[in-house]
Amino acid sequence: MGKSLQNPSNEGTFKHNSLIIYADHLTYKDGIFTWIRNFCTMLNSVYDIKILSKIFRNDINTELSKLAQTETWEADKEYESDILLYMVDFVEFPLNINAEKEYKIVHCDYSDIKRDLPDISGKFIAVSETAAKGFTKRFNRPCECLKSVVTDERKRSKVLHLISCSRIYKNKGLDRMYQLADALNKANIRYIWHNFTEIDRNGLVLLQGKSQNDIIHLPAIDHDKLLDYIADSDYLVQLSDAEGYCYAVHEALVVGTPVIVTDIPTFRQEIQNGVNGYKVPLNMSYIDIDNIVNNIPIVNYAQYNVFIDKMKKKWTEYLGI
C-alpha cells in the first residue's frame, strides 16, 4: 500500500493511499499538466502517486517524475489503486484501471461546448466554480468544485535580463557570447538574452549549431525602442575583439544600464568592475558570475549628462557658432 509514516500525535502509523492520475496524453505544458504538477507538489507527501498516460513528451515526463512515479499506460496490463483521478477529455476512459474510489477531473467550461463526452457517469470534480457550473449546465450532472491551487515551494530566483546590439561576426565576440551563456547555464542562472542585430549570409553560417535557447537573435528595431529595451535590461553585453568607441555601451550607461564588456583598451578606463559594469578577459578564462548576478551595479548616469554638456561646449568651441 506504500510508505509508512510515524504520526507525531499518535504512536501508531498510517499508510499513504495509492493514487493514480490518468491523462490520455501529456504532450503539452497546458492546464492539465499544470494541474497535475501542482497537485503532486501539494499532495505527494500524503499519497503514493502514479501518473499514467498513453503518451509523455520527454521533458514533461522528466519534470513530473521528480514529483511522482510516471508510467506509460499499456492496454494489456491491469492497474490497481485506492484512488483514481481521470483527466476529463474527449476520449474513452481505459477499462483496465481499477480503484476503490474514482473521480473525473473537469478542467474546461463545457457550457458552450457542443461535443459530448464519451462517459458522464461517476463523480466529477471541477478545478473552478466556472468549470463546475459549466459542466452541470451542459450535462445536467452534479460536479463538485475543489478549486485548483498553485504551489511554489522555493524562493523564486530573479531572471537576469541581458541585451546586446552586436552584429553576428567573430570579431564582435559571437563565440564569447556563447561562452558567457554556457557559464550562466552551468551556474544554473535563469536568464533571457536578446541580441538585436543585422544578420547576413556569413552570420547565418556562424549561427549554425548555436542554441536559440541561449541567445535570441532578433532583427534590428527602431533605435528609440531599442533604448527602451536597453534601459529595462540588467546588462548590455558587448564582447568584441576590439572597439574604437562602441556606441551601444555608452548608450547603455547613459540610460543607467551597466555593461559586461571585454577587457580591451577602449573600455579599460571607462568601465570599472562593480561600479558601472564588469570586464571579462578576451580568452574568457575567468568570468565572475557570482558578482555579475548578485551585485548588479547601480549606474549613476547623471555624470554622463554632465559629460554631454561638456562635449557640447567643446564641439561648439571647435566649430564656432
C-alpha positions in Angstrom: 0.0 0.0 0.0 3.0 2.3 0.0 5.2 4.1 2.5 4.6 4.2 6.3 4.9 7.4 8.3 5.1 7.9 12.1 2.2 10.0 13.3 3.7 12.6 15.7 0.4 12.9 17.6 -0.1 9.2 17.8 2.3 6.3 18.3 0.6 4.3 15.7 1.3 4.6 12.0 -0.7 5.4 8.9 -0.1 4.4 5.3 -0.4 6.5 2.2 -3.2 5.6 -0.1 -2.1 4.8 -3.6 -3.4 7.3 -6.2 -3.3 7.1 -9.9 -3.7 10.2 -12.1 -4.7 9.2 -15.7 -4.3 11.6 -18.6 -4.8 10.4 -22.2 -1.7 12.3 -23.4 0.8 14.6 -21.8 2.4 16.3 -24.8 1.8 20.0 -24.0 2.6 22.1 -20.9 -1.0 23.1 -20.7 -3.6 23.5 -17.9 -3.8 19.7 -17.3 0.0 19.4 -17.0 0.0 22.4 -14.6 -2.8 21.0 -12.5 -1.0 17.6 -12.2 2.2 19.3 -11.3 0.6 21.4 -8.6 -1.5 18.5 -7.3 1.6 16.3 -6.9 3.6 19.1 -5.3 0.8 19.6 -2.8 -0.1 16.0 -2.0 2.8 13.7 -2.9 3.7 13.5 0.9 0.1 12.3 1.6 -0.4 9.8 -1.3 1.7 7.4 -3.3 1.0 9.0 -6.7 1.5 7.4 -10.1 0.8 9.3 -13.3 -0.3 7.2 -16.2 -0.5 8.4 -19.8 -0.5 6.9 -23.3 2.0 9.4 -24.4 4.5 11.5 -22.5 6.6 14.2 -24.0 10.1 13.6 -22.8 10.7 16.8 -20.9 7.2 16.6 -19.3 7.9 13.1 -18.1 11.3 14.2 -16.7 9.7 17.1 -14.8 6.7 15.1 -13.4 8.9 12.1 -12.5 10.5 14.4 -9.8 7.1 14.6 -8.1 5.6 11.2 -8.6 6.0 7.9 -10.4 5.3 8.1 -14.1 4.4 5.2 -16.4 3.3 4.8 -19.9 -0.2 3.2 -20.0 -0.4 -0.3 -21.6 -3.6 -1.8 -22.8 -2.8 -5.3 -21.8 -1.8 -4.5 -18.2 -4.1 -4.3 -15.2 -3.7 -1.3 -12.8 -4.8 -1.2 -9.2 -5.1 1.8 -6.9 -7.0 3.1 -3.9 -7.9 6.3 -5.7 -8.2 7.1 -9.4 -8.3 10.6 -10.9 -9.2 10.7 -14.6 -8.4 13.9 -16.5 -11.7 14.5 -18.5 -11.1 14.7 -22.3 -13.0 13.8 -25.4 -11.6 10.2 -25.3 -12.7 6.9 -23.9 -11.6 6.1 -20.4 -9.5 3.0 -20.2 -11.1 0.0 -18.5 -8.0 -1.6 -17.1 -7.5 0.8 -14.2 -9.4 -0.4 -11.0 -9.8 1.7 -7.9 -11.9 1.8 -4.8 -12.7 5.5 -5.4 -12.9 7.1 -8.9 -13.2 10.8 -9.7 -13.2 12.6 -13.1 -11.4 16.0 -13.1 -13.1 18.7 -15.1 -10.8 21.4 -16.4 -12.9 23.2 -19.1 -16.0 25.3 -19.1 -18.3 23.0 -21.0 -21.3 25.3 -21.0 -20.8 26.3 -24.7 -19.1 23.2 -26.0 -21.3 21.2 -28.3 -19.4 17.9 -28.3 -20.5 15.1 -26.0 -18.2 13.4 -23.5 -17.9 9.6 -24.0 -18.9 8.9 -20.4 -20.7 11.1 -17.9 -21.2 8.5 -15.2 -19.5 8.7 -11.9 -18.3 11.5 -9.7 -16.9 14.7 -11.1 -14.6 17.3 -9.6 -14.0 20.7 -11.3 -10.9 22.9 -10.8 -13.0 26.1 -10.6 -16.6 27.3 -9.9 -16.8 28.3 -13.6 -15.9 24.8 -14.7 -18.3 23.1 -12.2 -21.3 25.3 -13.2 -20.5 24.9 -16.9 -20.3 21.1 -16.6 -23.6 20.9 -14.7 -25.3 23.3 -17.2 -24.1 21.3 -20.2 -24.6 17.8 -18.9 -27.1 18.2 -16.1 -24.8 16.3 -13.8 -23.6 17.3 -10.3 -20.0 18.5 -10.2 -18.0 19.3 -7.0 -15.6 22.3 -7.1 -12.2 21.8 -5.5 -10.5 24.9 -6.6 -7.2 24.4 -8.2 -4.1 25.7 -6.3 -0.7 27.0 -7.5 2.1 25.7 -5.4 5.6 27.1 -5.0 7.9 25.5 -2.5 11.0 27.5 -3.0 12.1 31.1 -3.2 12.0 32.3 -6.9 15.2 33.5 -8.5 15.3 36.7 -10.4 15.7 36.2 -14.1 18.7 38.0 -15.4 17.9 40.1 -18.5 20.7 40.7 -20.9 20.7 42.6 -24.1 23.2 43.1 -27.0 23.2 45.0 -30.2 26.0 43.1 -31.8 26.5 42.0 -35.4 27.0 38.3 -36.0 30.7 38.5 -36.7 33.5 36.6 -34.9 35.4 39.8 -34.1 32.2 41.1 -32.4 32.6 38.3 -29.9 30.0 35.8 -31.0 31.9 32.8 -29.6 32.4 34.7 -26.3 28.7 35.4 -26.1 28.0 31.7 -26.1 30.8 31.1 -23.6 29.2 33.5 -21.3 25.8 31.8 -21.9 27.4 28.5 -21.1 28.9 29.8 -17.8 25.4 31.1 -16.8 23.9 27.7 -17.7 26.5 25.8 -15.7 25.8 28.1 -12.7 22.1 27.4 -13.1 21.3 31.0 -13.6 18.0 31.8 -15.2 18.4 34.5 -17.9 16.9 35.9 -21.1 19.3 37.3 -23.6 18.1 39.3 -26.7 20.5 40.4 -29.4 19.1 42.9 -31.8 21.2 42.5 -34.8 21.7 42.5 -38.6 22.4 39.0 -39.9 24.0 38.5 -43.3 24.8 35.2 -45.0 28.1 34.9 -43.1 26.2 35.4 -39.9 23.7 32.7 -40.7 26.7 30.3 -41.2 28.2 31.3 -37.9 24.9 30.7 -36.1 24.6 27.1 -37.4 24.6 24.8 -34.4 24.1 27.6 -31.9 21.2 27.2 -29.5 18.4 29.7 -29.9 17.5 29.0 -26.3 20.7 30.6 -25.1 20.7 33.8 -27.1 17.6 35.0 -29.0 18.8 36.9 -32.1 16.2 39.4 -33.4 16.1 41.9 -36.2 17.2 45.4 -35.6 14.4 47.7 -34.4 13.7 51.4 -34.2 16.5 53.0 -32.2 14.2 54.8 -29.7 12.5 51.4 -29.0 16.0 49.8 -28.6 17.0 52.3 -26.0 13.8 51.4 -24.0 14.9 47.7 -24.1 18.4 48.6 -23.0 17.1 50.8 -20.2 15.0 47.9 -18.9 17.8 45.3 -19.0 20.2 44.3 -16.2 23.2 44.5 -18.5 24.2 45.3 -22.0 26.8 42.8 -23.2 29.5 43.6 -25.8 32.4 41.1 -26.0 34.3 42.4 -29.1 37.9 41.7 -30.0 38.4 45.5 -30.3 36.3 48.6 -30.5 37.1 52.2 -31.4 34.3 53.5 -29.1 31.2 51.2 -29.1 28.1 53.4 -29.1 25.9 50.7 -27.6 28.0 50.5 -24.4 27.8 54.3 -23.9 24.1 54.4 -24.7 23.6 51.8 -22.0 25.5 53.8 -19.5 23.5 57.0 -20.4 20.2 55.2 -19.7 21.5 53.8 -16.4 22.3 50.2 -17.5 25.6 48.6 -16.5 27.6 46.6 -19.1 29.6 43.4 -19.5 32.5 44.0 -21.8 35.8 42.5 -22.8 39.0 44.0 -21.2 40.1 45.9 -24.2 41.8 49.4 -24.4 38.6 51.3 -25.2 36.8 50.0 -22.1 39.8 49.8 -19.7 39.4 53.2 -18.2 35.7 53.7 -18.9 34.4 50.5 -17.2 35.1 49.9 -13.6 34.2 46.5 -12.1 31.3 46.7 -9.7 30.7 50.4 -10.5 29.2 50.6 -13.9 29.7 47.0 -15.2 32.2 44.2 -15.4 35.2 43.4 -17.7 36.0 39.9 -18.8 39.3 38.7 -20.3 39.4 38.2 -24.1 40.1 34.5 -23.6 37.2 34.2 -21.2 39.4 32.4 -18.7 37.6 34.0 -15.7 34.1 35.2 -15.5 32.9 36.5 -12.2 29.4 35.0 -12.4 28.7 35.5 -8.7 29.3 39.2 -8.8 27.6 39.7 -12.2 24.4 38.0 -10.9 24.4 39.1 -7.3 26.0 42.6 -7.5 24.4 44.4 -10.4 25.9 47.9 -10.3 23.6 50.9 -10.0 24.9 53.3 -12.6 25.0 57.0 -11.8 24.1 58.2 -15.2 23.8 61.8 -14.1 27.5 62.1 -14.6 27.1 61.2 -18.3 24.7 64.1 -18.7 27.4 66.3 -17.4 29.8 64.8 -19.9 27.3 65.5 -22.7 27.1 69.2 -21.7 30.9 69.3 -21.6 31.2 67.8 -25.1 28.6 70.1 -26.5 30.6 73.0 -25.3 33.8 71.6 -26.8 32.2 71.0 -30.2 30.8 74.5 -30.4 34.1 76.0 -29.4 35.9 73.9 -32.0 33.4 74.5 -34.9 32.5 78.0 -33.9 28.9 79.5 -33.7 
